[in-house]
Amino acid sequence: MAEDKFDEDMDTITLRVSGGMNSLQLQSLLRVSNKLKEMHRRGLVKINHSVMEGVVASYLIRKGFDVDVEHPLGDLVCDVYAERGGALIVEIETGFVPPEHALDPVRYMVARLISKVARYSKHAERFMLATPVDNFAQLHPALIKRPQERTHQELLDMKSVCDEYYHNPPVSWEELANARLHGIFIVNVDQATVTELEPEKYYGLVSLMPK
Protein backbone atom coordinates (compact mmCIF):
# COMPACT_ATOMS: atom_id res chain seq x y z
CA MET A 1 0.00 0.00 0.00
CA ALA A 2 2.82 2.44 0.88
CA GLU A 3 4.50 1.71 -2.46
CA ASP A 4 1.25 2.39 -4.33
CA LYS A 5 0.83 5.73 -2.53
CA PHE A 6 4.43 6.76 -3.20
CA ASP A 7 4.09 5.91 -6.91
CA GLU A 8 0.77 7.75 -7.10
CA ASP A 9 2.25 10.87 -5.50
CA MET A 10 5.30 10.79 -7.77
CA ASP A 11 3.05 10.42 -10.81
CA THR A 12 1.02 13.41 -9.62
CA ILE A 13 4.04 15.68 -9.10
CA THR A 14 5.55 14.54 -12.40
CA LEU A 15 2.36 15.49 -14.23
CA ARG A 16 2.22 18.79 -12.34
CA VAL A 17 5.72 19.87 -13.38
CA SER A 18 5.71 18.50 -16.93
CA GLY A 19 3.41 20.98 -18.64
CA GLY A 20 4.92 22.33 -21.87
CA MET A 21 7.91 20.00 -21.85
CA ASN A 22 9.14 18.58 -25.13
CA SER A 23 9.53 14.83 -25.55
CA LEU A 24 13.22 14.72 -24.59
CA GLN A 25 12.62 16.78 -21.47
CA LEU A 26 9.70 14.56 -20.51
CA GLN A 27 11.83 11.43 -20.97
CA SER A 28 14.46 12.91 -18.64
CA LEU A 29 11.84 13.75 -16.03
CA LEU A 30 10.33 10.24 -16.21
CA ARG A 31 13.79 8.73 -15.66
CA VAL A 32 14.07 10.78 -12.47
CA SER A 33 10.61 9.74 -11.29
CA ASN A 34 11.16 6.07 -12.05
CA LYS A 35 14.51 6.05 -10.27
CA LEU A 36 12.94 7.52 -7.13
CA LYS A 37 10.14 4.94 -7.27
CA GLU A 38 12.66 2.12 -7.48
CA MET A 39 14.70 3.56 -4.61
CA HIS A 40 11.55 3.79 -2.49
CA ARG A 41 10.90 0.10 -3.06
CA ARG A 42 14.36 -0.47 -1.58
CA GLY A 43 13.54 1.72 1.41
CA LEU A 44 16.06 4.43 0.47
CA VAL A 45 13.89 7.54 -0.04
CA LYS A 46 10.76 9.16 1.38
CA ILE A 47 8.01 11.06 -0.36
CA ASN A 48 8.40 14.61 1.03
CA HIS A 49 12.02 14.69 -0.04
CA SER A 50 11.38 12.94 -3.35
CA VAL A 51 8.66 15.27 -4.58
CA MET A 52 11.01 18.20 -4.00
CA GLU A 53 13.70 16.40 -5.98
CA GLY A 54 11.16 16.02 -8.77
CA VAL A 55 10.32 19.74 -8.80
CA VAL A 56 13.99 20.77 -8.74
CA ALA A 57 14.84 18.22 -11.44
CA SER A 58 12.10 19.55 -13.72
CA TYR A 59 13.36 23.13 -13.23
CA LEU A 60 16.90 22.14 -14.25
CA ILE A 61 15.78 19.91 -17.12
CA ARG A 62 13.93 22.89 -18.61
CA LYS A 63 17.17 24.85 -18.40
CA GLY A 64 18.98 22.24 -20.48
CA PHE A 65 20.71 20.27 -17.74
CA ASP A 66 21.25 16.52 -17.82
CA VAL A 67 19.84 15.55 -14.40
CA ASP A 68 20.26 12.61 -12.06
CA VAL A 69 18.93 12.14 -8.53
CA GLU A 70 20.41 10.28 -5.54
CA HIS A 71 23.72 10.45 -7.38
CA PRO A 72 26.81 8.77 -5.84
CA LEU A 73 29.85 10.92 -5.05
CA GLY A 74 32.29 8.46 -3.55
CA ASP A 75 31.26 8.12 0.09
CA LEU A 76 28.40 10.60 -0.35
CA VAL A 77 25.12 10.56 -2.27
CA CYS A 78 23.79 13.93 -3.45
CA ASP A 79 20.12 14.67 -3.95
CA VAL A 80 20.31 16.25 -7.42
CA TYR A 81 23.29 16.18 -9.78
CA ALA A 82 23.07 18.17 -12.99
CA GLU A 83 25.49 18.78 -15.85
CA ARG A 84 25.52 21.47 -18.52
CA GLY A 85 29.09 22.36 -19.34
CA GLY A 86 29.95 21.83 -15.67
CA ALA A 87 28.51 20.08 -12.66
CA LEU A 88 25.82 21.50 -10.38
CA ILE A 89 24.82 19.82 -7.11
CA VAL A 90 21.60 20.59 -5.26
CA GLU A 91 20.95 19.36 -1.74
CA ILE A 92 17.35 19.35 -0.52
CA GLU A 93 16.82 20.68 2.99
CA THR A 94 13.28 20.24 4.29
CA GLY A 95 14.02 21.61 7.76
CA PHE A 96 13.31 18.31 9.53
CA VAL A 97 14.93 18.10 12.98
CA PRO A 98 15.37 14.67 14.64
CA PRO A 99 13.70 14.19 18.03
CA GLU A 100 17.07 14.02 19.78
CA HIS A 101 17.61 17.67 18.87
CA ALA A 102 14.22 18.94 20.02
CA LEU A 103 15.93 21.30 22.50
CA ASP A 104 18.52 22.74 20.08
CA PRO A 105 16.86 22.78 16.65
CA VAL A 106 18.33 26.06 15.40
CA ARG A 107 21.93 25.26 16.29
CA TYR A 108 21.51 21.74 14.91
CA MET A 109 20.26 23.15 11.59
CA VAL A 110 23.08 25.69 11.43
CA ALA A 111 25.58 22.84 11.81
CA ARG A 112 23.72 20.66 9.33
CA LEU A 113 23.78 23.31 6.60
CA ILE A 114 27.44 24.15 7.19
CA SER A 115 28.23 20.45 6.89
CA LYS A 116 26.26 20.06 3.67
CA VAL A 117 27.90 23.02 1.97
CA ALA A 118 31.37 21.97 3.13
CA ARG A 119 31.08 18.32 2.12
CA TYR A 120 29.21 18.61 -1.16
CA SER A 121 30.37 21.85 -2.78
CA LYS A 122 33.86 20.46 -3.47
CA HIS A 123 32.34 17.95 -5.91
CA ALA A 124 30.94 20.46 -8.41
CA GLU A 125 31.49 23.85 -10.00
CA ARG A 126 28.29 25.11 -8.40
CA PHE A 127 26.44 24.10 -5.25
CA MET A 128 22.87 25.04 -4.30
CA LEU A 129 20.59 24.38 -1.37
CA ALA A 130 16.88 23.81 -2.05
CA THR A 131 14.33 24.40 0.67
CA PRO A 132 10.51 24.54 0.72
CA VAL A 133 8.86 27.94 0.71
CA ASP A 134 7.52 27.33 4.24
CA ASN A 135 11.00 26.70 5.74
CA PHE A 136 13.62 29.25 6.78
CA ALA A 137 17.05 27.70 6.23
CA GLN A 138 19.40 28.57 9.11
CA LEU A 139 22.50 29.79 7.27
CA HIS A 140 25.66 30.66 9.14
CA PRO A 141 26.58 34.20 7.98
CA ALA A 142 30.00 33.03 6.77
CA LEU A 143 28.33 30.76 4.20
CA ILE A 144 27.07 33.71 2.19
CA LYS A 145 30.66 34.89 1.69
CA ARG A 146 33.19 33.66 -0.87
CA PRO A 147 35.87 31.46 0.72
CA GLN A 148 38.58 34.13 0.46
CA GLU A 149 36.35 36.65 2.25
CA ARG A 150 35.86 34.63 5.43
CA THR A 151 37.78 35.56 8.54
CA HIS A 152 39.76 33.14 10.66
CA GLN A 153 37.28 33.71 13.48
CA GLU A 154 34.35 32.79 11.23
CA LEU A 155 36.06 29.54 10.27
CA LEU A 156 36.74 28.79 13.92
CA ASP A 157 33.10 29.40 14.75
CA MET A 158 31.85 27.12 11.95
CA LYS A 159 34.31 24.42 13.00
CA SER A 160 33.16 24.68 16.62
CA VAL A 161 29.49 24.35 15.69
CA CYS A 162 30.10 21.39 13.38
CA ASP A 163 32.28 19.58 15.91
CA GLU A 164 29.34 19.51 18.32
CA TYR A 165 27.33 17.36 15.92
CA TYR A 166 29.69 15.67 13.46
CA HIS A 167 32.42 13.38 14.75
CA ASN A 168 32.67 10.39 12.42
CA PRO A 169 34.01 11.86 10.29
CA PRO A 170 34.31 15.46 11.48
CA VAL A 171 33.96 18.34 9.03
CA SER A 172 37.54 19.24 8.19
CA TRP A 173 39.13 22.67 8.33
CA GLU A 174 39.97 22.42 4.61
CA GLU A 175 36.36 21.61 3.73
CA LEU A 176 35.15 24.63 5.69
CA ALA A 177 37.78 26.94 4.22
CA ASN A 178 36.81 26.00 0.64
CA ALA A 179 33.04 25.61 1.08
CA ARG A 180 31.01 27.62 -1.43
CA LEU A 181 27.25 28.19 -1.57
CA HIS A 182 26.20 29.65 -4.91
CA GLY A 183 22.46 30.02 -4.39
CA ILE A 184 19.19 28.93 -2.83
CA PHE A 185 16.26 27.30 -4.59
CA ILE A 186 12.96 28.08 -2.88
CA VAL A 187 10.59 25.28 -3.82
CA ASN A 188 6.81 25.57 -3.85
CA VAL A 189 5.57 22.02 -4.34
CA ASP A 190 1.90 23.07 -4.45
CA GLN A 191 2.55 25.38 -7.40
CA ALA A 192 5.41 23.30 -8.83
CA THR A 193 7.72 26.33 -8.94
CA VAL A 194 11.33 27.06 -8.10
CA THR A 195 12.59 30.55 -7.26
CA GLU A 196 16.36 31.05 -7.33
CA LEU A 197 17.97 33.55 -4.95
CA GLU A 198 21.54 34.57 -4.25
CA PRO A 199 22.69 33.54 -0.77
CA GLU A 200 23.04 37.18 0.34
CA LYS A 201 19.46 37.99 -0.59
CA TYR A 202 18.06 34.85 1.03
CA TYR A 203 20.04 35.47 4.22
CA GLY A 204 18.71 39.02 4.31
CA LEU A 205 15.12 37.77 4.10
CA VAL A 206 15.59 35.12 6.78
CA SER A 207 17.41 37.55 9.09
CA LEU A 208 14.19 39.57 9.34
CA MET A 209 12.47 36.65 11.08
CA PRO A 210 12.46 36.58 14.90
CA LYS A 211 15.27 34.57 16.47
SULDAUR-V184032 format. One record per residue. N is the residue number from 1. PSI is psi in whole degrees, 0 to 359 (NA if undefined). Layout:
[[N/PSI] [N/PSI]]
//
This chain:
[[1/317] [2/321] [3/316] [4/318] [5/317] [6/310] [7/319] [8/316] [9/320] [10/322] [11/321] [12/313] [13/325] [14/317] [15/321] [16/322] [17/357] [18/356] [19/128] [20/0] [21/147] [22/177] [23/322] [24/319] [25/319] [26/320] [27/318] [28/318] [29/320] [30/326] [31/319] [32/311] [33/315] [34/324] [35/317] [36/322] [37/315] [38/320] [39/328] [40/322] [41/334] [42/6] [43/27] [44/343] [45/160] [46/163] [47/316] [48/316] [49/318] [50/321] [51/326] [52/322] [53/320] [54/318] [55/315] [56/317] [57/317] [58/321] [59/315] [60/323] [61/318] [62/334] [63/6] [64/13] [65/148] [66/119] [67/136] [68/156] [69/157] [70/55] [71/128] [72/140] [73/69] [74/244] [75/352] [76/163] [77/121] [78/155] [79/309] [80/128] [81/125] [82/144] [83/134] [84/80] [85/338] [86/170] [87/141] [88/130] [89/136] [90/125] [91/128] [92/131] [93/105] [94/343] [95/6] [96/134] [97/126] [98/152] [99/328] [100/351] [101/29] [102/334] [103/355] [104/49] [105/323] [106/311] [107/322] [108/316] [109/325] [110/312] [111/319] [112/317] [113/322] [114/312] [115/316] [116/312] [117/316] [118/318] [119/332] [120/329] [121/337] [122/349] [123/5] [124/162] [125/329] [126/143] [127/133] [128/149] [129/143] [130/133] [131/147] [132/155] [133/337] [134/4] [135/149] [136/100] [137/131] [138/87] [139/132] [140/137] [141/333] [142/337] [143/337] [144/355] [145/156] [146/152] [147/318] [148/349] [149/348] [150/144] [151/163] [152/322] [153/323] [154/320] [155/319] [156/319] [157/316] [158/319] [159/318] [160/315] [161/314] [162/322] [163/340] [164/331] [165/338] [166/114] [167/334] [168/82] [169/162] [170/161] [171/124] [172/159] [173/318] [174/317] [175/319] [176/320] [177/328] [178/357] [179/139] [180/123] [181/119] [182/340] [183/172] [184/132] [185/121] [186/118] [187/125] [188/100] [189/321] [190/318] [191/356] [192/46] [193/155] [194/127] [195/127] [196/127] [197/149] [198/149] [199/320] [200/317] [201/318] [202/316] [203/321] [204/321] [205/314] [206/326] [207/343] [208/343] [209/149] [210/143] [211/NA]]
//
